Amino acid sequence: MEIRVVENTKSVECDLLVVNLFEGETTTSAIANTYAIQQDNFQGKFGETYLLPTYGQEPHRKVLVVGFGKKSEFNPNKLREAVAKSIKKAMQIEAKTVAFKLEGVEFDYSEQFALGVKIADYTFDKYKSEKKDNHVKEVFVEANESEIRKGEKIASAMAFTRNLANEPAQFATPSELASIACDLGLETKIYNKDECEKMGMGAFLAVGRGSAQEPKFIHMKYSVQNPKKKIAIVGKGITFDSGGLDIKPASSMLTMKDDMSGAACVLGVMSILKELNPQVEVHGIIAACENMPGCSAYKPGDVLTAKNGKTIEVDNTDAEGRLTLADALCYASELGVDEVIDLATLTGACMVALGSNAAGIMGNDNDLVKNLIKTAERSGERYWELPLWDEYFDSLKSDIADMKNTGSRWGGASTAGVFLKKFVKDVKWAHIDIAGVAFLDKPQKELIKGASGAGVRTLINYILEQ
């Protein structure tokens, strides 16, 4: 699909013209005002649509009126959602060319417009023998060209991430993630099992022991001269999570290909940095492995030694993500960066607390956490801060090691965060638990069922804002 910026969309010959309607106002289309508003009392409540033919009276075959709701309540996130709904409607009627005439919007909608268009156009049909050909080919809009192109780049990074997270585990193996990282054109180092052993990554390597797939520790680096800041982004890279010897029920295991959504996000962000050219040094770090119950699998009761020398008693092998992140956070803390941000499908507790509407966030620096929350809101995502109090560590205390890898079921997301904090040293850090938002079991707003690309929009915009 191509987005074209033009001076006057109403004069464009196309299959569909989309016009907006705020409640209590009229549209820029006379035919829509006559039939939709006057005759059928279409009020323009947010998300409602009204489709009508033009009978050859206009250069466009049909007009779609999309409700923007109350003007006082309208915002960029609602615009993106409404635009996405319009594109999906266009796909339903097999319109190939669509023009948007948006009036009365009191902010620059260009970036969110591009995101709405591209997100709506996304599908994962790689393994379908029959593919639908109902995609819109051209979209015309009156907008800011540079912001449109920025939105397109962010959307392409989201699609990159969603494709990876939607892939079955038979494809998205640790070795495949490493290969993809090497193809991004960045300075990249892939550490194999022996090299990780030499670095003392006992927690990460233990998780991967039960799988026939060799673990891979991935470090990508985007560099610029005289960077304004140095940031490391760390993504949980469990390419399939069976639960290990504490095996999951079959129903809970079905979507565990998505347990590498944090890693997919990191790869998506790193894939687009050279095009966006931020003046920030960015390190992308992934500890990739499978958590399987093979004959060499780590066992409940084992004691592991992480990269920083801390010992961990394995209370449950299905709390594996925090073990891989422990070594990854140790590694990131040694890079001399200003900030470390990790993303992980880490806890069911976060899903219970926040559902699929928000990710949980916590960290050791209030400004970093607050800035990420604000950037997420501007980017179309939601982060909700959870506490990181020392008391949560009480349930992680072990009789034989420095800590256990799980504790009480109560406050599980914060308990996991306190565990991770033990492996962060001398650096500002934020942990984002995307367990509830990374993979949707049904469509939500502009997103379809499946991988959502959680974190991509926020991290890209956060990096660009530095």
C-alpha positions in Angstrom: 0.0 0.0 0.0 1.2 3.5 -0.8 0.2 6.6 1.0 0.2 9.7 -1.2 0.2 13.3 0.2 -1.9 15.6 -2.0 -3.3 19.1 -1.7 -7.0 18.3 -2.3 -8.3 14.8 -1.7 -11.8 15.6 -2.8 -10.7 16.1 -6.4 -9.0 12.6 -6.5 -10.7 10.0 -8.6 -11.0 7.0 -6.3 -13.2 4.1 -5.2 -13.9 5.6 -1.7 -13.8 9.0 -0.1 -13.7 9.0 3.7 -15.0 12.1 5.5 -15.2 12.6 9.3 -18.2 13.7 11.3 -17.9 15.2 14.8 -21.1 15.0 16.8 -23.3 18.1 16.2 -21.4 19.1 13.1 -21.6 18.4 9.4 -19.1 16.8 6.9 -17.3 18.3 3.9 -19.5 16.1 1.6 -22.8 17.6 0.5 -24.2 14.2 -0.5 -23.2 12.8 2.9 -24.8 15.7 4.7 -28.0 15.1 2.8 -28.4 11.4 3.1 -26.5 10.4 6.2 -27.2 13.4 8.5 -30.5 14.9 7.3 -32.4 11.8 6.1 -31.0 9.0 8.3 -30.0 11.1 11.4 -26.4 9.7 11.4 -24.9 11.4 14.5 -21.2 10.6 14.2 -20.7 8.8 17.4 -17.1 7.6 17.7 -16.4 4.6 15.6 -19.8 4.5 13.8 -19.7 4.5 10.0 -22.2 5.2 7.2 -21.5 4.2 3.6 -23.3 5.5 0.5 -22.8 5.6 -3.2 -22.4 8.9 -5.1 -24.3 7.8 -8.3 -21.7 9.4 -10.5 -22.1 12.9 -8.9 -18.6 12.9 -7.4 -15.1 11.8 -8.6 -15.3 9.0 -6.0 -17.6 6.0 -6.3 -18.6 5.9 -2.7 -18.4 8.0 0.5 -17.7 6.6 3.9 -18.7 8.8 6.8 -16.8 7.9 10.0 -17.8 9.2 13.4 -15.2 11.0 15.4 -17.5 11.5 18.4 -17.4 14.6 20.6 -14.8 17.1 19.4 -13.8 17.9 23.0 -12.9 14.2 23.6 -11.1 13.6 20.3 -7.4 12.8 20.4 -4.6 11.3 18.2 -5.3 7.8 19.5 -8.9 8.0 18.6 -7.9 9.3 15.1 -5.6 6.3 14.5 -8.4 3.9 15.5 -11.0 5.6 13.3 -8.6 5.6 10.3 -7.9 1.9 10.8 -11.6 1.2 11.0 -12.1 3.1 7.7 -9.4 1.1 6.0 -10.8 -2.2 7.2 -14.2 -1.1 5.9 -12.6 -0.2 2.5 -11.1 -3.7 2.4 -14.5 -5.2 3.1 -16.0 -3.5 0.0 -12.8 -4.2 -2.0 -12.0 -0.5 -2.6 -8.5 -0.2 -4.0 -8.1 3.6 -3.9 -9.1 5.5 -0.8 -9.0 9.3 -0.2 -9.4 10.9 3.3 -10.8 14.4 3.7 -10.3 15.1 7.4 -11.6 18.5 8.7 -11.8 20.1 12.2 -8.9 18.0 13.6 -7.0 20.4 15.8 -3.6 18.6 15.9 -1.1 17.2 13.4 -2.6 13.8 12.7 0.0 12.7 10.1 2.0 10.1 12.1 -1.0 8.5 13.7 -2.8 8.5 10.4 0.0 6.6 8.7 0.0 4.1 11.7 -3.7 3.6 11.5 -3.6 2.9 7.7 -0.7 0.5 7.9 -1.8 -1.3 11.1 -5.2 -1.9 9.5 -3.6 -3.3 6.4 -1.6 -5.9 8.3 -2.2 -9.6 8.0 -0.2 -12.7 8.6 -1.0 -15.1 5.8 2.4 -16.6 5.1 1.1 -20.2 5.6 -2.3 -19.7 3.9 -2.5 -21.5 0.6 -5.1 -19.1 -0.6 -4.5 -15.4 0.2 -7.1 -12.7 0.0 -6.5 -9.9 -2.5 -8.6 -7.2 -0.8 -5.9 -4.8 0.3 -6.1 -1.1 -0.5 -3.5 -0.1 -3.1 -3.4 3.7 -2.7 -4.4 6.1 0.1 -4.6 9.8 -0.5 -4.4 12.4 2.3 -3.7 16.0 3.1 -1.0 15.8 5.7 2.6 16.5 6.8 4.8 14.5 4.4 7.7 13.9 6.8 5.4 12.8 9.6 3.6 10.4 7.3 6.9 8.8 6.3 7.9 8.6 10.0 4.6 6.8 10.8 5.2 4.4 7.9 8.6 3.5 9.2 7.3 2.8 12.7 4.5 0.8 11.2 7.0 -1.3 9.2 8.9 -2.0 12.4 5.7 -3.1 14.0 4.9 -5.4 11.1 8.4 -6.8 11.3 7.9 -7.6 15.0 4.4 -9.0 14.5 5.5 -11.3 11.8 8.2 -12.7 14.0 5.9 -13.2 17.0 3.3 -14.8 14.8 5.7 -17.3 13.3 5.5 -20.9 14.7 8.3 -21.9 17.0 9.6 -24.4 14.3 10.7 -21.3 12.3 11.5 -18.7 15.0 14.3 -20.6 16.7 17.1 -19.1 18.6 19.4 -19.6 15.6 16.9 -18.0 13.3 16.6 -14.9 15.6 20.4 -14.7 15.5 20.4 -14.9 11.7 17.8 -12.2 11.5 19.8 -10.0 13.8 22.9 -10.4 11.6 21.0 -9.4 8.5 20.0 -6.0 9.9 23.3 -4.3 8.9 24.3 -3.4 12.4 27.4 -4.2 14.4 26.3 -7.6 15.8 27.8 -10.3 18.0 26.3 -13.7 18.5 27.6 -15.6 21.5 27.2 -19.4 21.4 26.8 -21.8 24.4 30.5 -22.1 25.1 31.1 -18.3 25.0 28.1 -17.8 27.4 29.6 -20.4 29.8 32.9 -18.4 29.8 30.9 -15.3 30.7 29.2 -17.1 33.6 25.7 -17.0 32.3 24.5 -20.0 34.3 20.9 -18.8 34.6 20.3 -18.3 30.9 22.1 -21.5 29.9 20.1 -23.6 32.4 16.8 -22.7 30.8 18.0 -23.8 27.4 19.4 -27.2 28.5 16.3 -29.2 27.8 16.1 -28.2 24.2 17.7 -29.6 21.0 18.0 -25.9 19.9 21.3 -24.3 20.9 20.8 -21.1 22.9 22.0 -17.9 21.3 22.9 -14.6 23.1 22.5 -11.7 20.7 24.0 -8.2 20.9 23.3 -5.7 18.2 24.6 -2.1 18.3 23.5 1.0 16.5 26.2 3.7 16.7 26.4 7.4 16.0 29.2 9.9 16.6 28.9 11.9 19.9 25.6 10.2 21.0 23.3 12.2 23.2 22.6 9.1 25.2 23.3 5.4 25.3 20.4 3.0 25.8 20.2 -0.8 26.0 16.9 -2.5 25.2 16.6 -6.1 26.3 14.0 -8.5 25.0 12.9 -11.8 26.5 13.7 -14.4 23.9 12.0 -17.6 24.9 11.2 -18.9 21.4 9.0 -21.6 22.9 8.0 -22.1 26.5 6.7 -25.6 27.4 7.1 -24.8 31.1 10.1 -27.1 31.3 9.7 -30.0 33.8 7.0 -27.9 35.5 5.1 -28.4 32.3 2.2 -26.2 31.3 -1.3 -27.5 30.6 -1.9 -28.0 26.9 -4.2 -25.0 26.6 -1.7 -22.7 28.2 1.1 -24.0 25.9 -0.7 -23.3 22.6 0.4 -19.7 22.2 3.8 -20.0 23.8 5.5 -19.2 20.5 4.8 -15.6 21.5 7.0 -15.8 24.5 9.7 -14.2 22.4 7.6 -11.1 21.8 10.1 -8.9 23.8 12.9 -10.2 21.5 10.7 -9.6 18.4 10.2 -6.0 19.6 13.9 -5.4 20.1 14.6 -6.8 16.6 11.8 -4.6 15.1 13.2 -1.5 16.8 16.8 -2.2 15.7 15.6 -2.9 12.2 14.5 0.6 11.5 17.1 2.7 13.4 19.4 3.3 10.5 16.5 4.8 8.5 15.3 7.0 11.4 18.9 8.1 12.3 18.4 9.0 16.0 21.4 10.6 17.6 21.4 7.9 20.3 23.6 4.8 20.7 21.3 1.8 21.0 22.2 -1.7 22.1 19.7 -4.5 21.3 20.2 -7.6 23.6 18.4 -10.9 23.4 19.1 -14.1 25.4 17.3 -16.6 23.0 16.5 -20.2 23.9 13.7 -22.7 24.2 12.4 -23.9 27.6 11.8 -27.6 27.0 11.6 -30.7 29.3 14.3 -32.7 27.5 16.6 -35.2 29.3 19.1 -32.5 30.2 16.5 -30.0 31.4 17.1 -28.0 34.6 15.1 -29.2 37.5 13.2 -27.8 40.5 15.6 -27.5 43.4 18.7 -26.8 41.2 20.9 -23.9 42.2 22.1 -21.7 39.4 24.8 -19.0 39.3 24.1 -15.9 37.3 26.6 -13.7 35.6 27.0 -11.4 38.6 27.7 -14.4 40.9 24.3 -14.4 42.6 22.8 -17.8 43.2 19.2 -18.8 42.4 17.3 -21.8 43.7 14.9 -23.0 41.0 11.5 -23.1 42.6 9.6 -23.5 39.3 11.0 -24.2 35.8 8.1 -22.2 34.3 9.5 -19.0 35.7 12.3 -19.2 33.1 12.0 -15.7 31.5 13.4 -13.9 34.6 16.4 -16.3 34.6 17.4 -15.5 31.0 16.8 -11.8 31.7 19.0 -12.0 34.8 22.1 -12.7 32.8 21.0 -10.3 30.0 20.5 -7.5 32.5 23.9 -8.2 34.0 25.5 -8.0 30.5 23.6 -4.8 29.7 24.7 -3.1 32.9 28.3 -3.6 32.0 28.0 -1.8 28.6 28.4 1.7 30.0 25.0 2.8 28.9 22.8 5.5 30.6 19.6 3.4 30.6 18.5 -0.2 30.3 14.9 -1.0 29.3 13.7 -4.6 29.2 10.5 -5.9 27.7 9.1 -9.3 28.5 6.0 -11.5 28.4 6.9 -12.2 32.0 4.0 -12.9 34.3 0.4 -14.1 34.3 0.0 -11.9 37.3 0.4 -8.8 35.2 -2.3 -10.1 32.8 -4.6 -10.6 35.8 -3.9 -7.1 37.1 -4.1 -5.2 33.8 -5.7 -7.4 31.2 -5.0 -6.8 27.6 -5.3 -3.1 27.8 -2.1 -2.1 29.4 1.5 -3.3 30.0 2.9 -3.0 33.5 6.0 -0.9 34.1 8.4 -0.5 37.0 12.0 0.5 37.5 14.7 2.1 39.7 14.4 5.6 38.3 11.2 7.6 38.6 12.0 9.9 35.7 12.7 7.1 33.3 9.5 5.3 34.2 7.3 8.4 33.9 8.9 9.4 30.6 8.2 5.9 29.1 4.6 6.1 30.3 4.1 9.5 28.7 5.8 8.3 25.4 3.6 5.2 25.4 0.4 7.3 25.7 1.5 9.6 22.8 2.4 6.6 20.7 -0.8 4.7 21.1 0.1 2.3 23.9 -0.7 2.2 27.7 1.8 1.5 30.5 0.7 1.4 34.1 3.3 1.7 36.9 3.4 -1.1 39.4 5.3 -0.9 42.7 8.8 -2.2 43.2 9.0 -2.3 47.0 11.7 -4.2 48.8 9.1 -6.1 50.7 8.2 -8.1 47.6 11.6 -9.8 47.9 10.6 -11.5 51.2 8.8 -14.4 49.3 11.9 -14.9 47.1 14.2 -15.8 50.1 15.8 -19.2 49.9 17.3 -21.4 52.6 20.2 -22.5 50.4 20.8 -19.8 47.8 20.6 -16.0 47.5 17.1 -16.2 46.2 14.4 -18.4 44.6 13.1 -17.7 41.1 9.5 -17.6 42.2 7.7 -16.5 45.3 4.1 -15.8 46.5 1.4 -15.8 43.9 0.3 -12.4 45.4 1.8 -9.4 43.7 3.5 -11.7 41.2 4.4 -9.0 38.6 6.1 -6.8 41.2 7.9 -9.9 42.8 9.3 -10.7 39.3 10.4 -7.1 39.0 12.2 -7.1 42.3 13.9 -10.4 41.2 15.2 -8.7 38.0 16.4 -5.6 40.0 19.0 -7.8 41.7 20.8 -8.1 38.4 20.9 -4.4 37.5 23.9 -2.4 38.7 24.8 1.2 38.5 22.4 2.1 35.7 18.9 3.5 35.3 16.5 0.7 34.5 12.9 0.1 33.6 11.1 -3.2 33.2 8.0 -3.5 31.0 5.8 -6.6 31.4 4.0 -7.0 28.1 2.4 -10.4 28.9 -1.2 -9.2 28.5 -0.7 -7.0 25.5 1.8 -8.8 23.3 -0.6 -11.4 21.8 -4.3 -10.8 21.5 -6.9 -13.6 21.6 -9.4 -11.4 19.7 -9.3 -8.1 17.8 -8.8 -5.0 19.9 -9.2 -1.4 18.5 -7.0 -1.2 15.4 -5.3 -4.5 16.0 -6.3 -7.9 14.8 -6.1 -11.2 16.7 -2.5 -12.4 17.2 0.8 -10.6 17.8 0.4 -6.8 18.4 3.9 -5.5 18.1 3.8 -4.3 21.7 6.5 -1.9 22.7 7.7 -1.0 19.2 6.0 2.4 18.9 6.9 3.5 22.4 10.6 2.5 22.2 11.1 4.1 18.8 9.5 7.3 19.8 11.4 7.3 23.1 14.7 6.9 21.4 13.9 9.6 18.9 12.9 12.0 21.6 16.3 11.9 23.4 
